[in-house]
Each structure stands twice: as structure tokens, then as C-alpha cells.
């Protein structure tokens, strides 16, 4: 997938997060935007793109979601 596909998917998921409760769509969006950086650095290794997306998403769920749950809103 190209850099633009990852960026469009990331921004689309962040916009969806504005209209939905929770942190699921935002974590996917942030992970996709971070993956687009990996795609820029290593455009020929498709397996690395998906692997980085999965790893970034696990990090988002494990650490950052806990921070947002503690913030009253």
C-alpha cells in the first residue's frame, strides 16, 4: 500500500473518532499515520508495513488508551 493510502485511512479514522465514543478508531488512525512514515522509509517491504501497523496499534491500545480513560471528559 502506498503512503497516501495509509495517510487517508489514518485521517479518516481520526475523523470517525470525533463522532464515536472510545479510543478504537483514533488508535487505528494514529497507527496508520505512523505506518506511513515506515512506508516512506522502506517502500519495498510490504510485510514490514503491516507488521509496523500491528505493533503501533498494540502500543496504542496498551499504553495511550489508559491515559485517555483517566482523563475526565
mmCIF file of the N, C-alpha and C atoms, coordinates in Angstrom:
data_MODEL
# 
_entry.id   MODEL 
# 
loop_
_atom_site.group_PDB 
_atom_site.id 
_atom_site.type_symbol 
_atom_site.label_atom_id 
_atom_site.label_alt_id 
_atom_site.label_comp_id 
_atom_site.label_asym_id 
_atom_site.label_entity_id 
_atom_site.label_seq_id 
_atom_site.pdbx_PDB_ins_code 
_atom_site.Cartn_x 
_atom_site.Cartn_y 
_atom_site.Cartn_z 
_atom_site.occupancy 
_atom_site.B_iso_or_equiv 
_atom_site.pdbx_formal_charge 
_atom_site.auth_seq_id 
_atom_site.auth_comp_id 
_atom_site.auth_asym_id 
_atom_site.auth_atom_id 
_atom_site.pdbx_PDB_model_num 
ATOM 1   N N  . UNK A 1 1  ? 0.849   -1.179 0.000  1.00 0.00 ? 1  UNK A N  1 
ATOM 2   C CA . UNK A 1 1  ? 0.000   0.000  0.000  1.00 0.00 ? 1  UNK A CA 1 
ATOM 3   C C  . UNK A 1 1  ? 0.890   1.235  0.000  1.00 0.00 ? 1  UNK A C  1 
ATOM 4   N N  . UNK A 1 2  ? 0.406   2.275  -0.607 1.00 0.00 ? 2  UNK A N  1 
ATOM 5   C CA . UNK A 1 2  ? 1.220   3.476  -0.714 1.00 0.00 ? 2  UNK A CA 1 
ATOM 6   C C  . UNK A 1 2  ? 1.087   4.348  0.533  1.00 0.00 ? 2  UNK A C  1 
ATOM 7   N N  . UNK A 1 3  ? 1.939   5.329  0.582  1.00 0.00 ? 3  UNK A N  1 
ATOM 8   C CA . UNK A 1 3  ? 1.935   6.276  1.702  1.00 0.00 ? 3  UNK A CA 1 
ATOM 9   C C  . UNK A 1 3  ? 0.592   6.985  1.788  1.00 0.00 ? 3  UNK A C  1 
ATOM 10  N N  . UNK A 1 4  ? 0.050   7.341  0.641  1.00 0.00 ? 4  UNK A N  1 
ATOM 11  C CA . UNK A 1 4  ? -1.209  8.089  0.619  1.00 0.00 ? 4  UNK A CA 1 
ATOM 12  C C  . UNK A 1 4  ? -2.375  7.273  1.145  1.00 0.00 ? 4  UNK A C  1 
ATOM 13  N N  . UNK A 1 5  ? -2.371  5.988  0.869  1.00 0.00 ? 5  UNK A N  1 
ATOM 14  C CA . UNK A 1 5  ? -3.447  5.128  1.362  1.00 0.00 ? 5  UNK A CA 1 
ATOM 15  C C  . UNK A 1 5  ? -3.407  5.071  2.886  1.00 0.00 ? 5  UNK A C  1 
ATOM 16  N N  . UNK A 1 6  ? -2.207  4.927  3.450  1.00 0.00 ? 6  UNK A N  1 
ATOM 17  C CA . UNK A 1 6  ? -2.088  4.889  4.914  1.00 0.00 ? 6  UNK A CA 1 
ATOM 18  C C  . UNK A 1 6  ? -2.498  6.231  5.526  1.00 0.00 ? 6  UNK A C  1 
ATOM 19  N N  . UNK A 1 7  ? -2.088  7.341  4.904  1.00 0.00 ? 7  UNK A N  1 
ATOM 20  C CA . UNK A 1 7  ? -2.451  8.656  5.447  1.00 0.00 ? 7  UNK A CA 1 
ATOM 21  C C  . UNK A 1 7  ? -3.957  8.917  5.360  1.00 0.00 ? 7  UNK A C  1 
ATOM 22  N N  . UNK A 1 8  ? -4.559  8.586  4.242  1.00 0.00 ? 8  UNK A N  1 
ATOM 23  C CA . UNK A 1 8  ? -6.003  8.789  4.086  1.00 0.00 ? 8  UNK A CA 1 
ATOM 24  C C  . UNK A 1 8  ? -6.767  7.928  5.083  1.00 0.00 ? 8  UNK A C  1 
ATOM 25  N N  . UNK A 1 9  ? -6.359  6.672  5.230  1.00 0.00 ? 9  UNK A N  1 
ATOM 26  C CA . UNK A 1 9  ? -7.003  5.791  6.205  1.00 0.00 ? 9  UNK A CA 1 
ATOM 27  C C  . UNK A 1 9  ? -6.837  6.351  7.618  1.00 0.00 ? 9  UNK A C  1 
ATOM 28  N N  . UNK A 1 10 ? -5.633  6.841  7.938  1.00 0.00 ? 10 UNK A N  1 
ATOM 29  C CA . UNK A 1 10 ? -5.385  7.389  9.273  1.00 0.00 ? 10 UNK A CA 1 
ATOM 30  C C  . UNK A 1 10 ? -6.247  8.597  9.576  1.00 0.00 ? 10 UNK A C  1 
ATOM 31  N N  . UNK A 1 11 ? -6.302  9.546  8.660  1.00 0.00 ? 11 UNK A N  1 
ATOM 32  C CA . UNK A 1 11 ? -7.118  10.734 8.890  1.00 0.00 ? 11 UNK A CA 1 
ATOM 33  C C  . UNK A 1 11 ? -8.607  10.413 8.900  1.00 0.00 ? 11 UNK A C  1 
ATOM 34  N N  . UNK A 1 12 ? -9.017  9.467  8.066  1.00 0.00 ? 12 UNK A N  1 
ATOM 35  C CA . UNK A 1 12 ? -10.415 9.037  8.055  1.00 0.00 ? 12 UNK A CA 1 
ATOM 36  C C  . UNK A 1 12 ? -10.811 8.433  9.404  1.00 0.00 ? 12 UNK A C  1 
ATOM 37  N N  . UNK A 1 13 ? -9.947  7.607  9.973  1.00 0.00 ? 13 UNK A N  1 
ATOM 38  C CA . UNK A 1 13 ? -10.254 7.001  11.264 1.00 0.00 ? 13 UNK A CA 1 
ATOM 39  C C  . UNK A 1 13 ? -10.265 8.029  12.390 1.00 0.00 ? 13 UNK A C  1 
ATOM 40  N N  . UNK A 1 14 ? -9.415  9.030  12.309 1.00 0.00 ? 14 UNK A N  1 
ATOM 41  C CA . UNK A 1 14 ? -9.422  10.080 13.326 1.00 0.00 ? 14 UNK A CA 1 
ATOM 42  C C  . UNK A 1 14 ? -10.702 10.904 13.232 1.00 0.00 ? 14 UNK A C  1 
ATOM 43  N N  . UNK A 1 15 ? -11.170 11.164 12.020 1.00 0.00 ? 15 UNK A N  1 
ATOM 44  C CA . UNK A 1 15 ? -12.441 11.881 11.852 1.00 0.00 ? 15 UNK A CA 1 
ATOM 45  C C  . UNK A 1 15 ? -13.597 11.040 12.390 1.00 0.00 ? 15 UNK A C  1 
ATOM 46  N N  . UNK A 1 16 ? -13.577 9.749  12.152 1.00 0.00 ? 16 UNK A N  1 
ATOM 47  C CA . UNK A 1 16 ? -14.613 8.862  12.695 1.00 0.00 ? 16 UNK A CA 1 
ATOM 48  C C  . UNK A 1 16 ? -14.595 8.901  14.219 1.00 0.00 ? 16 UNK A C  1 
ATOM 49  N N  . UNK A 1 17 ? -13.408 8.982  14.806 1.00 0.00 ? 17 UNK A N  1 
ATOM 50  C CA . UNK A 1 17 ? -13.295 9.017  16.265 1.00 0.00 ? 17 UNK A CA 1 
ATOM 51  C C  . UNK A 1 17 ? -13.990 10.241 16.851 1.00 0.00 ? 17 UNK A C  1 
ATOM 52  N N  . UNK A 1 18 ? -14.059 11.318 16.114 1.00 0.00 ? 18 UNK A N  1 
ATOM 53  C CA . UNK A 1 18 ? -14.737 12.526 16.588 1.00 0.00 ? 18 UNK A CA 1 
ATOM 54  C C  . UNK A 1 18 ? -16.219 12.240 16.852 1.00 0.00 ? 18 UNK A C  1 
ATOM 55  N N  . UNK A 1 19 ? -16.812 11.359 16.055 1.00 0.00 ? 19 UNK A N  1 
ATOM 56  C CA . UNK A 1 19 ? -18.241 11.078 16.155 1.00 0.00 ? 19 UNK A CA 1 
ATOM 57  C C  . UNK A 1 19 ? -18.576 9.826  16.968 1.00 0.00 ? 19 UNK A C  1 
ATOM 58  N N  . UNK A 1 20 ? -17.567 9.092  17.435 1.00 0.00 ? 20 UNK A N  1 
ATOM 59  C CA . UNK A 1 20 ? -17.817 7.864  18.190 1.00 0.00 ? 20 UNK A CA 1 
ATOM 60  C C  . UNK A 1 20 ? -17.113 7.928  19.543 1.00 0.00 ? 20 UNK A C  1 
ATOM 61  N N  . UNK A 1 21 ? -17.686 7.300  20.554 1.00 0.00 ? 21 UNK A N  1 
ATOM 62  C CA . UNK A 1 21 ? -17.016 7.263  21.853 1.00 0.00 ? 21 UNK A CA 1 
ATOM 63  C C  . UNK A 1 21 ? -15.922 6.188  21.873 1.00 0.00 ? 21 UNK A C  1 
ATOM 64  N N  . UNK A 1 22 ? -15.030 6.320  22.805 1.00 0.00 ? 22 UNK A N  1 
ATOM 65  C CA . UNK A 1 22 ? -13.964 5.341  22.935 1.00 0.00 ? 22 UNK A CA 1 
ATOM 66  C C  . UNK A 1 22 ? -12.694 5.818  22.272 1.00 0.00 ? 22 UNK A C  1 
ATOM 67  N N  . UNK A 1 23 ? -11.762 4.899  22.110 1.00 0.00 ? 23 UNK A N  1 
ATOM 68  C CA . UNK A 1 23 ? -10.483 5.270  21.525 1.00 0.00 ? 23 UNK A CA 1 
ATOM 69  C C  . UNK A 1 23 ? -10.096 4.328  20.396 1.00 0.00 ? 23 UNK A C  1 
ATOM 70  N N  . UNK A 1 24 ? -11.010 3.480  19.950 1.00 0.00 ? 24 UNK A N  1 
ATOM 71  C CA . UNK A 1 24 ? -10.676 2.456  18.961 1.00 0.00 ? 24 UNK A CA 1 
ATOM 72  C C  . UNK A 1 24 ? -10.286 3.053  17.615 1.00 0.00 ? 24 UNK A C  1 
ATOM 73  N N  . UNK A 1 25 ? -11.094 3.918  17.065 1.00 0.00 ? 25 UNK A N  1 
ATOM 74  C CA . UNK A 1 25 ? -10.819 4.482  15.740 1.00 0.00 ? 25 UNK A CA 1 
ATOM 75  C C  . UNK A 1 25 ? -9.596  5.385  15.769 1.00 0.00 ? 25 UNK A C  1 
ATOM 76  N N  . UNK A 1 26 ? -9.405  6.127  16.842 1.00 0.00 ? 26 UNK A N  1 
ATOM 77  C CA . UNK A 1 26 ? -8.243  7.010  16.926 1.00 0.00 ? 26 UNK A CA 1 
ATOM 78  C C  . UNK A 1 26 ? -6.949  6.210  16.993 1.00 0.00 ? 26 UNK A C  1 
ATOM 79  N N  . UNK A 1 27 ? -6.961  5.104  17.700 1.00 0.00 ? 27 UNK A N  1 
ATOM 80  C CA . UNK A 1 27 ? -5.741  4.297  17.773 1.00 0.00 ? 27 UNK A CA 1 
ATOM 81  C C  . UNK A 1 27 ? -5.396  3.704  16.411 1.00 0.00 ? 27 UNK A C  1 
ATOM 82  N N  . UNK A 1 28 ? -6.410  3.306  15.653 1.00 0.00 ? 28 UNK A N  1 
ATOM 83  C CA . UNK A 1 28 ? -6.158  2.827  14.293 1.00 0.00 ? 28 UNK A CA 1 
ATOM 84  C C  . UNK A 1 28 ? -5.630  3.952  13.411 1.00 0.00 ? 28 UNK A C  1 
ATOM 85  N N  . UNK A 1 29 ? -6.183  5.138  13.576 1.00 0.00 ? 29 UNK A N  1 
ATOM 86  C CA . UNK A 1 29 ? -5.756  6.278  12.781 1.00 0.00 ? 29 UNK A CA 1 
ATOM 87  C C  . UNK A 1 29 ? -4.326  6.692  13.071 1.00 0.00 ? 29 UNK A C  1 
ATOM 88  N N  . UNK A 1 30 ? -3.977  6.778  14.343 1.00 0.00 ? 30 UNK A N  1 
ATOM 89  C CA . UNK A 1 30 ? -2.613  7.145  14.715 1.00 0.00 ? 30 UNK A CA 1 
ATOM 90  C C  . UNK A 1 30 ? -1.631  6.077  14.248 1.00 0.00 ? 30 UNK A C  1 
ATOM 91  N N  . UNK A 1 31 ? -2.020  4.818  14.382 1.00 0.00 ? 31 UNK A N  1 
ATOM 92  C CA . UNK A 1 31 ? -1.160  3.728  13.916 1.00 0.00 ? 31 UNK A CA 1 
ATOM 93  C C  . UNK A 1 31 ? -0.949  3.788  12.407 1.00 0.00 ? 31 UNK A C  1 
ATOM 94  N N  . UNK A 1 32 ? -1.983  4.114  11.669 1.00 0.00 ? 32 UNK A N  1 
ATOM 95  C CA . UNK A 1 32 ? -1.853  4.213  10.213 1.00 0.00 ? 32 UNK A CA 1 
ATOM 96  C C  . UNK A 1 32 ? -0.959  5.381  9.813  1.00 0.00 ? 32 UNK A C  1 
ATOM 97  N N  . UNK A 1 33 ? -1.068  6.494  10.518 1.00 0.00 ? 33 UNK A N  1 
ATOM 98  C CA . UNK A 1 33 ? -0.216  7.641  10.202 1.00 0.00 ? 33 UNK A CA 1 
ATOM 99  C C  . UNK A 1 33 ? 1.246   7.323  10.526 1.00 0.00 ? 33 UNK A C  1 
ATOM 100 N N  . UNK A 1 34 ? 1.492   6.654  11.629 1.00 0.00 ? 34 UNK A N  1 
ATOM 101 C CA . UNK A 1 34 ? 2.861   6.249  11.944 1.00 0.00 ? 34 UNK A CA 1 
ATOM 102 C C  . UNK A 1 34 ? 3.385   5.222  10.945 1.00 0.00 ? 34 UNK A C  1 
ATOM 103 N N  . UNK A 1 35 ? 2.521   4.354  10.468 1.00 0.00 ? 35 UNK A N  1 
ATOM 104 C CA . UNK A 1 35 ? 2.921   3.370  9.466  1.00 0.00 ? 35 UNK A CA 1 
ATOM 105 C C  . UNK A 1 35 ? 3.286   4.041  8.148  1.00 0.00 ? 35 UNK A C  1 
ATOM 106 N N  . UNK A 1 36 ? 2.656   5.156  7.837  1.00 0.00 ? 36 UNK A N  1 
ATOM 107 C CA . UNK A 1 36 ? 3.001   5.858  6.604  1.00 0.00 ? 36 UNK A CA 1 
ATOM 108 C C  . UNK A 1 36 ? 4.451   6.330  6.629  1.00 0.00 ? 36 UNK A C  1 
ATOM 109 N N  . UNK A 1 37 ? 4.972   6.637  7.815  1.00 0.00 ? 37 UNK A N  1 
ATOM 110 C CA . UNK A 1 37 ? 6.388   7.005  7.926  1.00 0.00 ? 37 UNK A CA 1 
ATOM 111 C C  . UNK A 1 37 ? 7.272   5.801  7.601  1.00 0.00 ? 37 UNK A C  1 
ATOM 112 N N  . UNK A 1 38 ? 6.877   4.626  8.081  1.00 0.00 ? 38 UNK A N  1 
ATOM 113 C CA . UNK A 1 38 ? 7.626   3.400  7.776  1.00 0.00 ? 38 UNK A CA 1 
ATOM 114 C C  . UNK A 1 38 ? 7.585   3.124  6.276  1.00 0.00 ? 38 UNK A C  1 
ATOM 115 N N  . UNK A 1 39 ? 6.455   3.375  5.650  1.00 0.00 ? 39 UNK A N  1 
ATOM 116 C CA . UNK A 1 39 ? 6.328   3.166  4.203  1.00 0.00 ? 39 UNK A CA 1 
ATOM 117 C C  . UNK A 1 39 ? 7.260   4.122  3.448  1.00 0.00 ? 39 UNK A C  1 
ATOM 118 N N  . UNK A 1 40 ? 7.405   5.333  3.939  1.00 0.00 ? 40 UNK A N  1 
ATOM 119 C CA . UNK A 1 40 ? 8.339   6.269  3.306  1.00 0.00 ? 40 UNK A CA 1 
ATOM 120 C C  . UNK A 1 40 ? 9.785   5.791  3.410  1.00 0.00 ? 40 UNK A C  1 
ATOM 121 N N  . UNK A 1 41 ? 10.116  5.206  4.559  1.00 0.00 ? 41 UNK A N  1 
ATOM 122 C CA . UNK A 1 41 ? 11.484  4.752  4.772  1.00 0.00 ? 41 UNK A CA 1 
ATOM 123 C C  . UNK A 1 41 ? 11.792  3.447  4.046  1.00 0.00 ? 41 UNK A C  1 
ATOM 124 N N  . UNK A 1 42 ? 10.844  2.523  4.037  1.00 0.00 ? 42 UNK A N  1 
ATOM 125 C CA . UNK A 1 42 ? 11.042  1.200  3.442  1.00 0.00 ? 42 UNK A CA 1 
ATOM 126 C C  . UNK A 1 42 ? 9.878   0.872  2.504  1.00 0.00 ? 42 UNK A C  1 
ATOM 127 N N  . UNK A 1 43 ? 9.824   1.462  1.328  1.00 0.00 ? 43 UNK A N  1 
ATOM 128 C CA . UNK A 1 43 ? 8.656   1.275  0.457  1.00 0.00 ? 43 UNK A CA 1 
ATOM 129 C C  . UNK A 1 43 ? 8.555   -0.111 -0.172 1.00 0.00 ? 43 UNK A C  1 
ATOM 130 N N  . UNK A 1 44 ? 9.636   -0.864 -0.221 1.00 0.00 ? 44 UNK A N  1 
ATOM 131 C CA . UNK A 1 44 ? 9.597   -2.135 -0.936 1.00 0.00 ? 44 UNK A CA 1 
ATOM 132 C C  . UNK A 1 44 ? 9.268   -3.332 -0.053 1.00 0.00 ? 44 UNK A C  1 
ATOM 133 N N  . UNK A 1 45 ? 9.187   -3.163 1.258  1.00 0.00 ? 45 UNK A N  1 
ATOM 134 C CA . UNK A 1 45 ? 8.965   -4.289 2.166  1.00 0.00 ? 45 UNK A CA 1 
ATOM 135 C C  . UNK A 1 45 ? 7.526   -4.233 2.681  1.00 0.00 ? 45 UNK A C  1 
ATOM 136 N N  . UNK A 1 46 ? 6.599   -4.872 1.985  1.00 0.00 ? 46 UNK A N  1 
ATOM 137 C CA . UNK A 1 46 ? 5.171   -4.802 2.335  1.00 0.00 ? 46 UNK A CA 1 
ATOM 138 C C  . UNK A 1 46 ? 4.885   -5.473 3.675  1.00 0.00 ? 46 UNK A C  1 
ATOM 139 N N  . UNK A 1 47 ? 5.572   -6.552 3.972  1.00 0.00 ? 47 UNK A N  1 
ATOM 140 C CA . UNK A 1 47 ? 5.340   -7.245 5.246  1.00 0.00 ? 47 UNK A CA 1 
ATOM 141 C C  . UNK A 1 47 ? 5.666   -6.334 6.419  1.00 0.00 ? 47 UNK A C  1 
ATOM 142 N N  . UNK A 1 48 ? 6.699   -5.518 6.289  1.00 0.00 ? 48 UNK A N  1 
ATOM 143 C CA . UNK A 1 48 ? 7.084   -4.594 7.352  1.00 0.00 ? 48 UNK A CA 1 
ATOM 144 C C  . UNK A 1 48 ? 6.006   -3.541 7.594  1.00 0.00 ? 48 UNK A C  1 
ATOM 145 N N  . UNK A 1 49 ? 5.303   -3.147 6.560  1.00 0.00 ? 49 UNK A N  1 
ATOM 146 C CA . UNK A 1 49 ? 4.237   -2.150 6.702  1.00 0.00 ? 49 UNK A CA 1 
ATOM 147 C C  . UNK A 1 49 ? 3.128   -2.685 7.597  1.00 0.00 ? 49 UNK A C  1 
ATOM 148 N N  . UNK A 1 50 ? 2.677   -3.893 7.309  1.00 0.00 ? 50 UNK A N  1 
ATOM 149 C CA . UNK A 1 50 ? 1.603   -4.481 8.115  1.00 0.00 ? 50 UNK A CA 1 
ATOM 150 C C  . UNK A 1 50 ? 2.081   -4.803 9.526  1.00 0.00 ? 50 UNK A C  1 
ATOM 151 N N  . UNK A 1 51 ? 3.300   -5.275 9.640  1.00 0.00 ? 51 UNK A N  1 
ATOM 152 C CA . UNK A 1 51 ? 3.841   -5.588 10.957 1.00 0.00 ? 51 UNK A CA 1 
ATOM 153 C C  . UNK A 1 51 ? 3.953   -4.324 11.809 1.00 0.00 ? 51 UNK A C  1 
ATOM 154 N N  . UNK A 1 52 ? 4.428   -3.237 11.218 1.00 0.00 ? 52 UNK A N  1 
ATOM 155 C CA . UNK A 1 52 ? 4.531   -1.992 11.975 1.00 0.00 ? 52 UNK A CA 1 
ATOM 156 C C  . UNK A 1 52 ? 3.149   -1.470 12.357 1.00 0.00 ? 52 UNK A C  1 
ATOM 157 N N  . UNK A 1 53 ? 2.166   -1.608 11.479 1.00 0.00 ? 53 UNK A N  1 
ATOM 158 C CA . UNK A 1 53 ? 0.806   -1.177 11.811 1.00 0.00 ? 53 UNK A CA 1 
ATOM 159 C C  . UNK A 1 53 ? 0.274   -1.959 13.013 1.00 0.00 ? 53 UNK A C  1 
ATOM 160 N N  . UNK A 1 54 ? 0.491   -3.252 13.025 1.00 0.00 ? 54 UNK A N  1 
ATOM 161 C CA . UNK A 1 54 ? 0.028   -4.080 14.148 1.00 0.00 ? 54 UNK A CA 1 
ATOM 162 C C  . UNK A 1 54 ? 0.753   -3.715 15.435 1.00 0.00 ? 54 UNK A C  1 
ATOM 163 N N  . UNK A 1 55 ? 2.055   -3.521 15.366 1.00 0.00 ? 55 UNK A N  1 
ATOM 164 C CA . UNK A 1 55 ? 2.828   -3.176 16.563 1.00 0.00 ? 55 UNK A CA 1 
ATOM 165 C C  . UNK A 1 55 ? 2.425   -1.809 17.094 1.00 0.00 ? 55 UNK A C  1 
ATOM 166 N N  . UNK A 1 56 ? 2.291   -0.821 16.207 1.00 0.00 ? 56 UNK A N  1 
ATOM 167 C CA . UNK A 1 56 ? 1.853   0.508  16.648 1.00 0.00 ? 56 UNK A CA 1 
ATOM 168 C C  . UNK A 1 56 ? 0.468   0.453  17.274 1.00 0.00 ? 56 UNK A C  1 
ATOM 169 N N  . UNK A 1 57 ? -0.412  -0.365 16.722 1.00 0.00 ? 57 UNK A N  1 
ATOM 170 C CA . UNK A 1 57 ? -1.765  -0.470 17.256 1.00 0.00 ? 57 UNK A CA 1 
ATOM 171 C C  . UNK A 1 57 ? -1.768  -1.111 18.643 1.00 0.00 ? 57 UNK A C  1 
ATOM 172 N N  . UNK A 1 58 ? -0.957  -2.124 18.847 1.00 0.00 ? 58 UNK A N  1 
ATOM 173 C CA . UNK A 1 58 ? -0.844  -2.745 20.176 1.00 0.00 ? 58 UNK A CA 1 
ATOM 174 C C  . UNK A 1 58 ? -0.323  -1.732 21.184 1.00 0.00 ? 58 UNK A C  1 
ATOM 175 N N  . UNK A 1 59 ? 0.657   -0.943 20.785 1.00 0.00 ? 59 UNK A N  1 
ATOM 176 C CA . UNK A 1 59 ? 1.194   0.091  21.679 1.00 0.00 ? 59 UNK A CA 1 
ATOM 177 C C  . UNK A 1 59 ? 0.116   1.115  22.021 1.00 0.00 ? 59 UNK A C  1 
ATOM 178 N N  . UNK A 1 60 ? -0.666  1.514  21.033 1.00 0.00 ? 60 UNK A N  1 
ATOM 179 C CA . UNK A 1 60 ? -1.741  2.474  21.280 1.00 0.00 ? 60 UNK A CA 1 
ATOM 180 C C  . UNK A 1 60 ? -2.751  1.923  22.288 1.00 0.00 ? 60 UNK A C  1 
ATOM 181 N N  . UNK A 1 61 ? -3.162  0.685  22.093 1.00 0.00 ? 61 UNK A N  1 
ATOM 182 C CA . UNK A 1 61 ? -4.141  0.093  22.998 1.00 0.00 ? 61 UNK A CA 1 
ATOM 183 C C  . UNK A 1 61 ? -3.561  -0.129 24.388 1.00 0.00 ? 61 UNK A C  1 
ATOM 184 N N  . UNK A 1 62 ? -2.327  -0.547 24.473 1.00 0.00 ? 62 UNK A N  1 
ATOM 185 C CA . UNK A 1 62 ? -1.750  -0.908 25.770 1.00 0.00 ? 62 UNK A CA 1 
ATOM 186 C C  . UNK A 1 62 ? -1.426  0.308  26.632 1.00 0.00 ? 62 UNK A C  1 
ATOM 187 N N  . UNK A 1 63 ? -0.929  1.368  26.037 1.00 0.00 ? 63 UNK A N  1 
ATOM 188 C CA . UNK A 1 63 ? -0.432  2.472  26.844 1.00 0.00 ? 63 UNK A CA 1 
ATOM 189 C C  . UNK A 1 63 ? -1.254  3.742  26.740 1.00 0.00 ? 63 UNK A C  1 
ATOM 190 N N  . UNK A 1 64 ? -1.508  4.197  25.554 1.00 0.00 ? 64 UNK A N  1 
ATOM 191 C CA . UNK A 1 64 ? -2.148  5.502  25.392 1.00 0.00 ? 64 UNK A CA 1 
ATOM 192 C C  . UNK A 1 64 ? -3.619  5.461  25.771 1.00 0.00 ? 64 UNK A C  1 
ATOM 193 N N  . UNK A 1 65 ? -4.287  4.366  25.525 1.00 0.00 ? 65 UNK A N  1 
ATOM 194 C CA . UNK A 1 65 ? -5.712  4.269  25.880 1.00 0.00 ? 65 UNK A CA 1 
ATOM 195 C C  . UNK A 1 65 ? -5.911  4.430  27.383 1.00 0.00 ? 65 UNK A C  1 
ATOM 196 N N  . UNK A 1 66 ? -5.005  3.900  28.175 1.00 0.00 ? 66 UNK A N  1 
ATOM 197 C CA . UNK A 1 66 ? -5.104  4.027  29.624 1.00 0.00 ? 66 UNK A CA 1 
ATOM 198 C C  . UNK A 1 66 ? -5.021  5.490  30.066 1.00 0.00 ? 66 UNK A C  1 
ATOM 199 N N  . UNK A 1 67 ? -4.233  6.264  29.367 1.00 0.00 ? 67 UNK A N  1 
ATOM 200 C CA . UNK A 1 67 ? -4.113  7.690  29.694 1.00 0.00 ? 67 UNK A CA 1 
ATOM 201 C C  . UNK A 1 67 ? -5.428  8.414  29.414 1.00 0.00 ? 67 UNK A C  1 
ATOM 202 N N  . UNK A 1 68 ? -6.038  8.118  28.272 1.00 0.00 ? 68 UNK A N  1 
ATOM 203 C CA . UNK A 1 68 ? -7.283  8.792  27.905 1.00 0.00 ? 68 UNK A CA 1 
ATOM 204 C C  . UNK A 1 68 ? -8.458  8.346  28.757 1.00 0.00 ? 68 UNK A C  1 
ATOM 205 N N  . UNK A 1 69 ? -8.433  7.147  29.274 1.00 0.00 ? 69 UNK A N  1 
ATOM 206 C CA . UNK A 1 69 ? -9.510  6.684  30.149 1.00 0.00 ? 69 UNK A CA 1 
ATOM 207 C C  . UNK A 1 69 ? -9.485  7.452  31.470 1.00 0.00 ? 69 UNK A C  1 
ATOM 208 N N  . UNK A 1 70 ? -8.300  7.793  31.949 1.00 0.00 ? 70 UNK A N  1 
ATOM 209 C CA . UNK A 1 70 ? -8.157  8.506  33.236 1.00 0.00 ? 70 UNK A CA 1 
ATOM 210 C C  . UNK A 1 70 ? -8.561  9.976  33.135 1.00 0.00 ? 70 UNK A C  1 
ATOM 211 N N  . UNK A 1 71 ? -8.534  10.546 31.938 1.00 0.00 ? 71 UNK A N  1 
ATOM 212 C CA . UNK A 1 71 ? -8.894  11.954 31.777 1.00 0.00 ? 71 UNK A CA 1 
ATOM 213 C C  . UNK A 1 71 ? -10.416 12.086 31.805 1.00 0.00 ? 71 UNK A C  1 
ATOM 214 N N  . UNK A 1 72 ? -10.953 12.869 32.740 1.00 0.00 ? 72 UNK A N  1 
ATOM 215 C CA . UNK A 1 72 ? -12.412 13.034 32.757 1.00 0.00 ? 72 UNK A CA 1 
ATOM 216 C C  . UNK A 1 72 ? -12.861 13.881 31.568 1.00 0.00 ? 72 UNK A C  1 
ATOM 217 N N  . UNK A 1 73 ? -13.983 13.500 31.027 1.00 0.00 ? 73 UNK A N  1 
ATOM 218 C CA . UNK A 1 73 ? -14.403 14.272 29.860 1.00 0.00 ? 73 UNK A CA 1 
ATOM 219 C C  . UNK A 1 73 ? -15.798 14.113 29.607 1.00 0.00 ? 73 UNK A C  1 
# 
